[in-house]
Amino acid sequence: MDIDLSRGTETPLYRQLQSALSRRIKSGDLKHGSRLPSVRAMAKDLGVSLITVVQAYDALAADGLVHASVGTGTFVGSPTVTPSSDTIARDGGWAEELGETEWQTALPTYLRAPRTASMQSLLRPARRSGIISLTSGSPDPSLFPVRALGRLWHRAMVVDDPRSLQYGTPQGDLHLRAWIATHCSAAGIPSLPDDILITSGVQQAIDLVARTFVGPGDYVLVESPTFLTALDIFDGRGAKLLGVPVDSEGMRVDIAASLVERFRPKLIYSIPTAHNPTGTTMSEGRRRQLADLARQRNLLVLEDDSCSDFTYDGDAPPAVKAFDRGGHVVFIKGFSKTVVPGLRVGGMVAHGPLMTRLTESKSLVDRFTSPMIQGTLWRYLSARQYQRDLETARGVYRRRRDTVLRALGELMPREITWTVPAAGFNLWINLPRSISSAEAFEQALKEGVACGFGDLFLAQAPPPNGLRISFADKPEQILEEGIRRLAAGMRKLLDDELGRSQETDFVTAV
Amino acid sequence: MDIDLSRGTETPLYRQLQSALSRRIKSGDLKHGSRLPSVRAMAKDLGVSLITVVQAYDALAADGLVHASVGTGTFVGSPTVTPSSDTIARDGGWAEELGETEWQTALPTYLRAPRTASMQSLLRPARRSGIISLTSGSPDPSLFPVRALGRLWHRAMVVDDPRSLQYGTPQGDLHLRAWIATHCSAAGIPSLPDDILITSGVQQAIDLVARTFVGPGDYVLVESPTFLTALDIFDGRGAKLLGVPVDSEGMRVDIAASLVERFRPKLIYSIPTAHNPTGTTMSEGRRRQLADLARQRNLLVLEDDSCSDFTYDGDAPPAVKAFDRGGHVVFIKGFSKTVVPGLRVGGMVAHGPLMTRLTESKSLVDRFTSPMIQGTLWRYLSARQYQRDLETARGVYRRRRDTVLRALGELMPREITWTVPAAGFNLWINLPRSISSAEAFEQALKEGVACGFGDLFLAQAPPPNGLRISFADKPEQILEEGIRRLAAGMRKLLDDELGRSQETDFVTAV
């Protein structure tokens, strides 16, 4: 398809592609019912990433201009309604009345297509039965403390404090803040209840920091790869993302330091322990360096700790925040992985005027997090059962990690390497240069296993080529079979590649 | 105090005042321990509103440069620490290490000081004992269905569906969406579960619409006065707010229409039923006009319905959304007033591509609202007890409204008028031109009653001068005594005014 995309502009490529296709659909150039090229073919044709095409197709589908049909492709038009000819040729003008879909699609939006939505689209084929999905970073629901939370909620509300049903304060429940402050202090982060802000999950905490301190054109340093929703959030603020490579000791702080000199970023976002998606844990030396860098350059560091309670080979080093002497590090503690995701509660630790500003932001976005939920979580965290449950879960997840690592070692072709996670739910498959993340992702799907598509975790285009494997929510025999399928897929790709390069050699020899 | 403020710039006045004072404190011009002029005196001296000074003082306090002491004033320096001389004179440079407070205050922020924080500051004197507070729009906690929610949560989680502890979907629980869709359809807003998005309260719904469709420099039309946090949210997006007057039939849609022609706003925000802060209900004619205006001009209307279940003189007209033929109206339904605030759940109704975009926004801000909470709310709404509880609460609130209206009629000087709320928790005291909201607010405090300071509810400077009275959470004898005090205060102000104008007459006559 003949479409001009320009890389020098502020308009994202996917928006350009979306506009070009939208124009052709509206002009009738692309007929109702006709099939668009496959995502893969379009990406290859235009020399853009799979994500760009997926985002453009998703945006067209959201506007009702195309619809996807599982297993058969993407078609022009909505699945049920044929637009009448008099509603399709007009433009989003000011004074005319437009049809429902038209005026809405003409409405400017300040939102970029989230990578999470692209991940969902890419994984649509994986919904068919028989596919093993190693894509979810969720904990195993069979480990959830269902009865305890049921009992404690009842107690929190009916017996102890019906005031938890009234409006809460933006900063959050004092008991829960005190628990987090004590827990953090014991872990080397001296803090008082006033240094804690309760959020509706870790993700809201990232969003609060972004909306308070990051704006259009600001640079943000992130690990590459990193948590994909964090990328979406910073993107949504109009920030420019700079990826810092990760090795076995975590973020390359030396590279971060040189990027800081060059770009003077507003924020460094890091997941030092149980890094998502690689599972690596930052060394103590690097943590000290990162805290020093922040202090020397008056930088804000956002430290995301969603999963450090699940370490498998001894304790992780103290948090970066433990080496923070000037209040430069904002530390986020999550409970979704270690208690349950459904509570939707996280805690943020910040010192100084930052806390006032973050609390003001919280008071704007949703005013407060449900006090009933906070009361229930506090009661659970304070009960002896919490430590026992944590210990049990850690054992289960450790065995699952070991199973995956053993299977990878036994089954994977030697050209493929992977990270060894000392904590958390994920590991990263390093692909050789000759295999793109897209090829590996699709080949794995053909073999019956779904993995996290690596490019989505990157601030910029690859390298690194890779896949994310999440192992927490599957029993061991499923994990083993999943890795077997993945290994078979990678073997095929490598064989193909070998074939292609031998052909090339042969031609060259002639 | 000799401070230059310029009104033509993009920098808000309070930021300019904050900077000017901050410079003088850091230079030592304003000495540690010295007292700043009172908010009132400073506002008068500079010819700015009280809010401007309150916001500037709050921002200085957040930065640790001043501290407020209840009843005595605002003082330079933090209450405990004296800054050493070598840390106060330096500037927020790039390469130097700064103290904790310094580098943080040098950090640019994308947040404006919220009006809610100013309200808290202004109401600080009201915390002393004996003051009757008519400032809280909260429901009465003695009416909360504590036992039912305790029982239903337990049932939602332990008995029915432990999956509610896992990650939820951004759009929300299907049962709850189906309940809202059915409820809305019955009220004249045809909708399916797919047209509903569950949010963490009404406020988050406003924030989602703002972050998705409103950006820097965009115009937003709001009723004047209106819900103050909505003003904070639109301000936070960098929008320009235009206030539309409200009369006994609600928003003056004719004036809105002419503002639309002139400014082409991105959004009209309205609370047609149980309007906050005036308590008025928009007439059916105006509702039709507003829906037509949106359709004719391809405008987005955000209809906030937090409290329409509490009508006192017969049903309110159908929602504006009921007259929406092109998907131009996004309707928000709240449960904080009608069930309990502590659940922190709201529902948003939108049709067409808007829903996809809003759901994407939700997936970024906090990913999902707790499914346990949603399940509990759904069970309560579906139980017969809900209708009974609603009926009981409506009776209590109606009696409280009647008490306030009767007391106002008996006690208020004839120069003061007020709105008669047909629904909701609030009414508005209209002050004559000769009395400013600030004077009335302070005089009322002196008499021992706290009211909502009217200027905070306005997009622009007054008129209208006014005060908000909230009556839902107080027993009738307290309400009566509160109005008695308010009336006494207003009488004094009017007498003073009369005295002043007679003096003036006398002087003129000479």
HADDOCK unambig.tbl for C-alpha pairs under 7 A between the chains (distance, minus, plus):
assign (segid A and resid 62 and name CA) (segid B and resid 353 and name CA) 5.36 0.50 0.50
assign (segid A and resid 62 and name CA) (segid B and resid 356 and name CA) 5.93 0.50 0.50
assign (segid A and resid 63 and name CA) (segid B and resid 353 and name CA) 5.11 0.50 0.50
assign (segid A and resid 64 and name CA) (segid B and resid 353 and name CA) 6.98 0.50 0.50
assign (segid A and resid 94 and name CA) (segid B and resid 297 and name CA) 6.23 0.50 0.50
assign (segid A and resid 94 and name CA) (segid B and resid 298 and name CA) 6.97 0.50 0.50
assign (segid A and resid 95 and name CA) (segid B and resid 296 and name CA) 6.78 0.50 0.50
assign (segid A and resid 95 and name CA) (segid B and resid 297 and name CA) 5.75 0.50 0.50
assign (segid A and resid 96 and name CA) (segid B and resid 296 and name CA) 6.68 0.50 0.50
assign (segid A and resid 97 and name CA) (segid B and resid 295 and name CA) 6.37 0.50 0.50
assign (segid A and resid 97 and name CA) (segid B and resid 296 and name CA) 5.31 0.50 0.50
assign (segid A and resid 97 and name CA) (segid B and resid 297 and name CA) 6.96 0.50 0.50
assign (segid A and resid 97 and name CA) (segid B and resid 298 and name CA) 6.73 0.50 0.50
assign (segid A and resid 99 and name CA) (segid B and resid 326 and name CA) 6.44 0.50 0.50
assign (segid A and resid 100 and name CA) (segid B and resid 326 and name CA) 4.65 0.50 0.50
assign (segid A and resid 100 and name CA) (segid B and resid 327 and name CA) 5.70 0.50 0.50
assign (segid A and resid 100 and name CA) (segid B and resid 352 and name CA) 6.84 0.50 0.50
assign (segid A and resid 101 and name CA) (segid B and resid 352 and name CA) 6.17 0.50 0.50
assign (segid A and resid 101 and name CA) (segid B and resid 353 and name CA) 6.59 0.50 0.50
assign (segid A and resid 103 and name CA) (segid B and resid 298 and name CA) 6.09 0.50 0.50
assign (segid A and resid 104 and name CA) (segid B and resid 353 and name CA) 6.35 0.50 0.50
assign (segid A and resid 104 and name CA) (segid B and resid 354 and name CA) 6.50 0.50 0.50
assign (segid A and resid 105 and name CA) (segid B and resid 353 and name CA) 6.92 0.50 0.50
assign (segid A and resid 108 and name CA) (segid B and resid 213 and name CA) 6.68 0.50 0.50
assign (segid A and resid 109 and name CA) (segid B and resid 212 and name CA) 5.61 0.50 0.50
assign (segid A and resid 109 and name CA) (segid B and resid 213 and name CA) 5.02 0.50 0.50
assign (segid A and resid 110 and name CA) (segid B and resid 211 and name CA) 6.66 0.50 0.50
assign (segid A and resid 110 and name CA) (segid B and resid 212 and name CA) 5.11 0.50 0.50
assign (segid A and resid 110 and name CA) (segid B and resid 213 and name CA) 5.91 0.50 0.50
assign (segid A and resid 110 and name CA) (segid B and resid 215 and name CA) 6.87 0.50 0.50
assign (segid A and resid 111 and name CA) (segid B and resid 212 and name CA) 5.59 0.50 0.50
assign (segid A and resid 114 and name CA) (segid B and resid 360 and name CA) 6.92 0.50 0.50
assign (segid A and resid 141 and name CA) (segid B and resid 166 and name CA) 6.57 0.50 0.50
assign (segid A and resid 146 and name CA) (segid B and resid 157 and name CA) 6.92 0.50 0.50
assign (segid A and resid 146 and name CA) (segid B and resid 158 and name CA) 6.07 0.50 0.50
assign (segid A and resid 146 and name CA) (segid B and resid 162 and name CA) 6.54 0.50 0.50
assign (segid A and resid 147 and name CA) (segid B and resid 158 and name CA) 6.01 0.50 0.50
assign (segid A and resid 150 and name CA) (segid B and resid 153 and name CA) 6.97 0.50 0.50
assign (segid A and resid 150 and name CA) (segid B and resid 154 and name CA) 4.80 0.50 0.50
assign (segid A and resid 150 and name CA) (segid B and resid 157 and name CA) 6.37 0.50 0.50
assign (segid A and resid 150 and name CA) (segid B and resid 158 and name CA) 6.14 0.50 0.50
assign (segid A and resid 151 and name CA) (segid B and resid 154 and name CA) 6.98 0.50 0.50
assign (segid A and resid 153 and name CA) (segid B and resid 150 and name CA) 6.97 0.50 0.50
assign (segid A and resid 154 and name CA) (segid B and resid 150 and name CA) 4.82 0.50 0.50
assign (segid A and resid 154 and name CA) (segid B and resid 151 and name CA) 6.99 0.50 0.50
assign (segid A and resid 154 and name CA) (segid B and resid 154 and name CA) 6.81 0.50 0.50
assign (segid A and resid 157 and name CA) (segid B and resid 146 and name CA) 6.89 0.50 0.50
assign (segid A and resid 157 and name CA) (segid B and resid 150 and name CA) 6.35 0.50 0.50
assign (segid A and resid 158 and name CA) (segid B and resid 146 and name CA) 6.07 0.50 0.50
assign (segid A and resid 158 and name CA) (segid B and resid 147 and name CA) 5.98 0.50 0.50
assign (segid A and resid 158 and name CA) (segid B and resid 150 and name CA) 6.12 0.50 0.50
assign (segid A and resid 162 and name CA) (segid B and resid 146 and name CA) 6.54 0.50 0.50
assign (segid A and resid 164 and name CA) (segid B and resid 342 and name CA) 6.18 0.50 0.50
assign (segid A and resid 165 and name CA) (segid B and resid 340 and name CA) 5.86 0.50 0.50
assign (segid A and resid 165 and name CA) (segid B and resid 341 and name CA) 6.14 0.50 0.50
assign (segid A and resid 165 and name CA) (segid B and resid 342 and name CA) 4.11 0.50 0.50
assign (segid A and resid 165 and name CA) (segid B and resid 343 and name CA) 6.87 0.50 0.50
assign (segid A and resid 166 and name CA) (segid B and resid 141 and name CA) 6.57 0.50 0.50
assign (segid A and resid 166 and name CA) (segid B and resid 340 and name CA) 6.44 0.50 0.50
assign (segid A and resid 166 and name CA) (segid B and resid 341 and name CA) 5.21 0.50 0.50
assign (segid A and resid 166 and name CA) (segid B and resid 342 and name CA) 5.01 0.50 0.50
assign (segid A and resid 167 and name CA) (segid B and resid 341 and name CA) 5.11 0.50 0.50
assign (segid A and resid 167 and name CA) (segid B and resid 342 and name CA) 5.49 0.50 0.50
assign (segid A and resid 168 and name CA) (segid B and resid 342 and name CA) 6.75 0.50 0.50
assign (segid A and resid 200 and name CA) (segid B and resid 366 and name CA) 6.41 0.50 0.50
assign (segid A and resid 201 and name CA) (segid B and resid 366 and name CA) 6.60 0.50 0.50
assign (segid A and resid 203 and name CA) (segid B and resid 365 and name CA) 6.86 0.50 0.50
assign (segid A and resid 203 and name CA) (segid B and resid 366 and name CA) 5.51 0.50 0.50
assign (segid A and resid 204 and name CA) (segid B and resid 365 and name CA) 5.51 0.50 0.50
assign (segid A and resid 204 and name CA) (segid B and resid 366 and name CA) 4.73 0.50 0.50
assign (segid A and resid 207 and name CA) (segid B and resid 365 and name CA) 6.07 0.50 0.50
assign (segid A and resid 211 and name CA) (segid B and resid 110 and name CA) 6.66 0.50 0.50
assign (segid A and resid 212 and name CA) (segid B and resid 109 and name CA) 5.60 0.50 0.50
assign (segid A and resid 212 and name CA) (segid B and resid 110 and name CA) 5.13 0.50 0.50
assign (segid A and resid 212 and name CA) (segid B and resid 111 and name CA) 5.60 0.50 0.50
assign (segid A and resid 213 and name CA) (segid B and resid 108 and name CA) 6.68 0.50 0.50
assign (segid A and resid 213 and name CA) (segid B and resid 109 and name CA) 5.04 0.50 0.50
assign (segid A and resid 213 and name CA) (segid B and resid 110 and name CA) 5.93 0.50 0.50
assign (segid A and resid 215 and name CA) (segid B and resid 110 and name CA) 6.88 0.50 0.50
assign (segid A and resid 229 and name CA) (segid B and resid 364 and name CA) 6.95 0.50 0.50
assign (segid A and resid 233 and name CA) (segid B and resid 364 and name CA) 6.29 0.50 0.50
assign (segid A and resid 295 and name CA) (segid B and resid 97 and name CA) 6.40 0.50 0.50
assign (segid A and resid 296 and name CA) (segid B and resid 95 and name CA) 6.79 0.50 0.50
assign (segid A and resid 296 and name CA) (segid B and resid 96 and name CA) 6.72 0.50 0.50
assign (segid A and resid 296 and name CA) (segid B and resid 97 and name CA) 5.34 0.50 0.50
assign (segid A and resid 297 and name CA) (segid B and resid 94 and name CA) 6.25 0.50 0.50
assign (segid A and resid 297 and name CA) (segid B and resid 95 and name CA) 5.75 0.50 0.50
assign (segid A and resid 297 and name CA) (segid B and resid 97 and name CA) 6.95 0.50 0.50
assign (segid A and resid 298 and name CA) (segid B and resid 94 and name CA) 6.99 0.50 0.50
assign (segid A and resid 298 and name CA) (segid B and resid 97 and name CA) 6.73 0.50 0.50
assign (segid A and resid 298 and name CA) (segid B and resid 103 and name CA) 6.06 0.50 0.50
assign (segid A and resid 326 and name CA) (segid B and resid 99 and name CA) 6.46 0.50 0.50
assign (segid A and resid 326 and name CA) (segid B and resid 100 and name CA) 4.66 0.50 0.50
assign (segid A and resid 327 and name CA) (segid B and resid 100 and name CA) 5.71 0.50 0.50
assign (segid A and resid 340 and name CA) (segid B and resid 165 and name CA) 5.86 0.50 0.50
assign (segid A and resid 340 and name CA) (segid B and resid 166 and name CA) 6.42 0.50 0.50
assign (segid A and resid 341 and name CA) (segid B and resid 165 and name CA) 6.14 0.50 0.50
assign (segid A and resid 341 and name CA) (segid B and resid 166 and name CA) 5.20 0.50 0.50
assign (segid A and resid 341 and name CA) (segid B and resid 167 and name CA) 5.13 0.50 0.50
assign (segid A and resid 342 and name CA) (segid B and resid 164 and name CA) 6.16 0.50 0.50
assign (segid A and resid 342 and name CA) (segid B and resid 165 and name CA) 4.11 0.50 0.50
assign (segid A and resid 342 and name CA) (segid B and resid 166 and name CA) 5.01 0.50 0.50
assign (segid A and resid 342 and name CA) (segid B and resid 167 and name CA) 5.50 0.50 0.50
assign (segid A and resid 342 and name CA) (segid B and resid 168 and name CA) 6.76 0.50 0.50
assign (segid A and resid 342 and name CA) (segid B and resid 370 and name CA) 5.17 0.50 0.50
assign (segid A and resid 342 and name CA) (segid B and resid 371 and name CA) 5.91 0.50 0.50
assign (segid A and resid 342 and name CA) (segid B and resid 372 and name CA) 6.46 0.50 0.50
assign (segid A and resid 343 and name CA) (segid B and resid 165 and name CA) 6.88 0.50 0.50
assign (segid A and resid 343 and name CA) (segid B and resid 370 and name CA) 5.59 0.50 0.50
assign (segid A and resid 344 and name CA) (segid B and resid 370 and name CA) 5.66 0.50 0.50
assign (segid A and resid 352 and name CA) (segid B and resid 100 and name CA) 6.82 0.50 0.50
assign (segid A and resid 352 and name CA) (segid B and resid 101 and name CA) 6.16 0.50 0.50
assign (segid A and resid 353 and name CA) (segid B and resid 62 and name CA) 5.41 0.50 0.50
assign (segid A and resid 353 and name CA) (segid B and resid 63 and name CA) 5.21 0.50 0.50
assign (segid A and resid 353 and name CA) (segid B and resid 101 and name CA) 6.59 0.50 0.50
assign (segid A and resid 353 and name CA) (segid B and resid 104 and name CA) 6.36 0.50 0.50
assign (segid A and resid 353 and name CA) (segid B and resid 105 and name CA) 6.93 0.50 0.50
assign (segid A and resid 354 and name CA) (segid B and resid 104 and name CA) 6.50 0.50 0.50
assign (segid A and resid 356 and name CA) (segid B and resid 62 and name CA) 6.00 0.50 0.50
assign (segid A and resid 360 and name CA) (segid B and resid 114 and name CA) 6.92 0.50 0.50
assign (segid A and resid 364 and name CA) (segid B and resid 229 and name CA) 6.96 0.50 0.50
assign (segid A and resid 364 and name CA) (segid B and resid 233 and name CA) 6.30 0.50 0.50
assign (segid A and resid 365 and name CA) (segid B and resid 203 and name CA) 6.88 0.50 0.50
assign (segid A and resid 365 and name CA) (segid B and resid 204 and name CA) 5.51 0.50 0.50
assign (segid A and resid 365 and name CA) (segid B and resid 207 and name CA) 6.07 0.50 0.50
assign (segid A and resid 366 and name CA) (segid B and resid 200 and name CA) 6.43 0.50 0.50
assign (segid A and resid 366 and name CA) (segid B and resid 201 and name CA) 6.61 0.50 0.50
assign (segid A and resid 366 and name CA) (segid B and resid 203 and name CA) 5.54 0.50 0.50
assign (segid A and resid 366 and name CA) (segid B and resid 204 and name CA) 4.76 0.50 0.50
assign (segid A and resid 370 and name CA) (segid B and resid 342 and name CA) 5.17 0.50 0.50
assign (segid A and resid 370 and name CA) (segid B and resid 343 and name CA) 5.58 0.50 0.50
assign (segid A and resid 370 and name CA) (segid B and resid 344 and name CA) 5.64 0.50 0.50
assign (segid A and resid 371 and name CA) (segid B and resid 342 and name CA) 5.90 0.50 0.50
assign (segid A and resid 372 and name CA) (segid B and resid 342 and name CA) 6.45 0.50 0.50
